[in-house]
Every structure is written in structure tokens, then in C-alpha cells.
């Protein structure tokens, strides 16, 4: 029998309603406490004491990539250092219009303001569906649910979007086209920073795949008990993240967590697992997480840029020699992506699947 909990004078059948998302729970009257399904074990909960103050991710002015030869070289060197030491950086002077960013955040908010019935037209689908609404990470296997709703859809090579709000497709089409341009420019620079041809990563990625993940983290009555997104690394190449004015992103650096606060007219970029593989471990994908708060809704929009599903990813041969043996075995990106959909979020553990044991190197 499904558990029924009384909250704010209403009966809420969590065995049914939690599949509609966190916002639906709040709309149903869950405003005083976090349901048990969302309570993480004490050793996995976020803690203010874990967050180090006074540190910040590197800031890179990527307009230098279009500047003089000296400016480009300096920018590429900054990228190399950020990718090797942090796996995260903030970009400024990126060329994407602030008005487009504002419209993308607006249509994202409009989508999550739709009725549950409208949003659920895209729910309960296969985890690999190119257009999907959901909650937590993977409700089929998650032991503890994250305080998060999301809309995930393919952006390149084919754009697939919901029908509502009516202007979503037009705005998202423009927005993800611009973030893909930025990603390709950055990946060319990252290729150069590794001593490879500028087109190397794009060629290995077979032009690549881009999908968007629009995350919605409503205000939470007990944020200290739950997570917006458990610690994980991103698969793929480079993720370009937009945040609204509400903070929540935290990055693991040298064994502790660093808060990445929103800064207007900037984007956060991070290295994915498959870029770590191509670089043969020189650049690192990094664990990050999202925490929630009791006062305001946070929206983040991730443009994930990775290989095509049929691309075979392996360490660049130019980065392998007797001193630097291959650290990872090759694997089709699609095969790796399907594997991820069968597991819980576990930091960077999933990348271990491809690591070559030291005795075999």
C-alpha cells in the first residue's frame, strides 16, 4: 500500500505524486518538511562546513581567442591551466547577447510553470529519449530522490523541444546554437593547448552531439537534508552552464567544496569525462553538486557538448608514449551513455569503467 502523508492539511500520495516532480509536491501542499524519499543519509548531506571560503574558479576572457597571435596564445595557456588544475572555469566576453540569455531563462521558467499534466506529456519515457521531462536523476534506480525537476532534450544535430511554451523552440534553438558555437571554439583551443591540431577533438567526436538540460530547483523547506544534484562528473566533452541569479553550484577542488556564485553575463564551463580520456588524463573532469535553499528557486541550463553516439573515444595517440602510457581503454560514446542510465550518481566512479589497471599499462 502506498504511503500517505498529511502535510498542510492535504493528503499526498508520494508513490504517485513524486513522479510528477518536486514542484508538484510543493503545489500539493508539501511546504513544511522534506518527504522521506528526499532525505539523504547524514554522511551524504551538504554541509556548510565543507565549503571553503575565499576560493574561486579561474576566469577566462575568451575574446582573446579572436585577438592577436599573442592574445590567443595567452588565452590558450590560461585554458590549459584551468583544465588541468580545476576542470572548471568562468568565461567572460563570450559574445552571446544578454537579451538571449534572459529569454532562455524566461522560457525555462515558463515550462516549469505549466500544469503537471502538460509537463507529464514528456514524462515516464525511456531515459535515453531525446525529449524528456523528469525529476531527481533516474527515478528507476535512485535510492534517494534529488530536489530537482528537469527538461532534457537534444539540440544538435536535431533540435527536439516541447510544444509549450509556444516560443520555447525558437528561443532554445537560438540559444543552443550560440552555446554550440562557443563550445566548438573552446574545443579547438583545448586541442591546441594539448599540442594537437585545432580540429582534432571535433574530428574524433565526429562533429558531436549537443543536448540541453534545463534544471529547476524549487525552494526547499529543509535544504540541509537533501541535495539538488548529488556529486557527479559530466560525461562528454565540454558543458556550458548558465545560472540564474540564485547560487547552488559547488565544485570539488583539492578535497573540499568551492561555491561557484552566479555572475551576470558569464557562463561556467567544465571538462567532461570524454575530454579527460582524449587528453589521456592531463585534463580532469571534476565532481560537482547542486545544493538548494529555503527562499528562492534556482534555474540552471546546461549545454552538454560531447561526441556523436557512434564515436569511438580513446586517448589521443600523440599524447601516449613510454613515459605516458594510455590510461583509458576505448569505448563508443553511446555505449558509455547507455551504461550511465543504469547506475546511480557516484562521483567519478563511472569513469573507472574505462581506466586501464596500472599493471596493464
HUPEWO-V728534 format. One record per residue. N is the residue number from 1. RES is the residue in one small letter. NEAR is the number of other ideal C-beta (glycine too) atoms within 12 Angstrom. D_LAST is the distance of its C-alpha to the last C-alpha in whole Angstrom. Layout:
n: [N:N]
res: [RES:RES]
near: [NEAR:NEAR]
d_last: [D_LAST:D_LAST]
This chain:
n: [1:2:3:4:5:6:7:8:9:10:11:12:13:14:15:16:17:18:19:20:21:22:23:24:25:26:27:28:29:30:31:32:33:34:35:36:37:38:39:40:41:42:43:44:45:46:47:48:49:50:51:52:53:54:55:56:57:58:59:60:61:62:63:64:65:66:67:68:69:70:71:72:73:74:75:76:77:78:79:80:81:82:83:84:85:86:87:88:89:90:91:92:93:94:95:96:97:98:99:100:101:102:103:104:105:106:107:108:109:110:111:112:113:114:115:116:117:118:119:120:121:122:123:124:125:126:127:128:129:130:131:132:133:134:135:136:137:138:139:140:141:142:143:144:145:146:147:148:149:150:151:152:153:154:155:156:157:158:159:160:161:162:163:164:165:166:167:168:169:170:171:172:173:174:175:176:177:178:179:180:181:182:183:184:185:186:187:188:189:190:191:192:193:194:195:196:197:198:199:200:201:202:203:204:205:206:207:208:209:210:211:212:213:214:215:216:217:218:219:220:221:222:223:224:225:226:227:228:229:230:231:232:233:234:235:236:237:238:239:240:241:242:243:244:245:246:247:248:249:250:251:252:253:254:255:256:257:258:259:260:261:262:263:264:265:266:267:268:269:270:271:272:273:274:275:276:277:278:279:280:281:282:283:284:285:286:287:288:289:290:291:292:293:294:295:296:297:298:299:300:301:302:303:304:305:306:307:308:309:310:311:312:313:314:315:316:317:318:319:320:321:322:323:324:325:326:327:328:329:330:331:332:333:334:335:336:337:338:339:340:341:342:343:344:345:346:347:348:349:350:351:352:353:354:355:356:357:358:359:360:361]
res: [x:x:x:x:x:x:x:x:x:x:x:x:x:x:x:x:x:x:x:x:x:x:x:x:x:x:x:x:x:x:x:x:x:x:x:x:x:x:x:x:x:x:x:x:x:x:x:x:x:x:x:x:x:x:x:x:x:x:x:x:x:x:x:x:x:x:x:x:x:x:x:x:x:x:x:x:x:x:x:x:x:x:x:x:x:x:x:x:x:x:x:x:x:x:x:x:x:x:x:x:x:x:x:x:x:x:x:x:x:x:x:x:x:x:x:x:x:x:x:x:x:x:x:x:x:x:x:x:x:x:x:x:x:x:x:x:x:x:x:x:x:x:x:x:x:x:x:x:x:x:x:x:x:x:x:x:x:x:x:x:x:x:x:x:x:x:x:x:x:x:x:x:x:x:x:x:x:x:x:x:x:x:x:x:x:x:x:x:x:x:x:x:x:x:x:x:x:x:x:x:x:x:x:x:x:x:x:x:x:x:x:x:x:x:x:x:x:x:x:x:x:x:x:x:x:x:x:x:x:x:x:x:x:x:x:x:x:x:x:x:x:x:x:x:x:x:x:x:x:x:x:x:x:x:x:x:x:x:x:x:x:x:x:x:x:x:x:x:x:x:x:x:x:x:x:x:x:x:x:x:x:x:x:x:x:x:x:x:x:x:x:x:x:x:x:x:x:x:x:x:x:x:x:x:x:x:x:x:x:x:x:x:x:x:x:x:x:x:x:x:x:x:x:x:x:x:x:x:x:x:x:x:x:x:x:x:x:x:x:x:x:x:x:x:x:x:x:x:x:x:x:x:x:x:x:x:x:x:x:x:x]
near: [5:14:17:16:26:17:24:17:12:18:17:29:22:28:17:18:31:36:28:35:42:44:35:33:40:35:23:27:20:36:23:19:25:34:34:21:30:38:24:33:13:12:8:22:27:33:20:15:11:23:24:19:13:8:21:23:34:31:25:37:23:38:20:26:34:19:16:12:13:11:20:24:18:22:35:32:22:30:41:29:22:36:40:26:22:34:39:42:41:34:38:24:21:33:21:32:15:17:15:26:33:22:26:43:32:24:34:40:29:25:41:40:23:31:16:27:14:23:35:25:20:33:29:19:22:16:25:20:19:25:32:32:37:37:42:36:35:27:32:19:17:28:22:29:38:45:50:44:48:40:47:38:36:30:38:30:18:15:25:26:35:32:17:22:25:14:21:34:24:18:32:41:27:25:39:41:24:31:39:35:25:37:46:30:35:44:47:31:39:48:34:25:35:35:18:30:18:22:18:27:43:31:23:33:37:23:24:35:33:42:42:45:38:46:44:43:42:38:25:39:27:24:32:24:28:39:38:44:38:35:32:35:36:42:43:42:47:52:43:48:42:43:35:30:19:29:26:42:43:36:44:31:28:15:11:18:28:31:31:36:24:25:20:16:21:29:42:46:47:45:50:50:44:49:52:38:44:46:42:33:30:30:42:32:40:41:35:41:37:42:37:41:25:24:15:18:31:40:41:40:42:43:46:40:44:45:39:28:28:17:30:25:40:28:35:33:18:20:28:24:13:7:8:18:21:27:29:34:24:25:30:21:36:24:24:32:31:19:22:33:27:18:26:24:34:22:22:26:21:31:36:18:22:34:24:23:13:9:6:11:19]
d_last: [53:52:52:55:55:58:57:60:62:60:58:55:53:49:48:50:50:46:45:47:45:46:49:51:51:52:55:56:56:53:54:54:51:48:48:46:43:42:42:38:38:39:35:34:37:37:39:40:39:36:36:36:39:39:36:35:33:33:36:35:38:37:40:38:36:40:41:41:38:38:38:36:33:34:33:30:29:30:28:25:26:27:24:22:24:26:24:28:31:35:36:40:42:40:43:44:47:48:50:48:46:49:50:46:46:50:49:46:49:51:49:48:52:53:54:52:53:52:49:48:49:45:44:43:41:37:35:33:37:37:40:40:42:41:40:38:34:34:38:37:34:35:36:37:39:38:41:40:42:40:41:38:38:37:38:36:36:39:41:42:44:47:50:52:52:54:52:49:48:49:48:44:44:45:43:39:40:40:37:35:37:35:32:32:33:30:27:29:29:25:24:26:25:21:23:23:26:28:28:24:23:27:26:23:24:27:30:29:30:33:34:36:36:40:40:43:43:47:48:47:50:47:44:43:43:40:38:38:34:32:29:26:24:25:23:24:24:27:30:33:35:39:41:44:46:45:42:39:36:34:30:28:27:26:27:30:32:34:36:36:40:42:43:45:44:41:37:34:31:28:24:23:19:19:20:17:15:16:16:12:13:16:19:19:21:23:25:29:32:36:39:42:45:49:51:49:47:44:43:40:39:35:34:31:29:26:25:27:27:26:23:20:18:14:13:15:14:16:14:11:11:10:10:9:6:7:7:9:10:14:17:21:22:25:23:21:25:27:24:25:29:28:27:29:28:25:24:21:20:20:17:15:15:13:10:7:7:5:6:4:0]
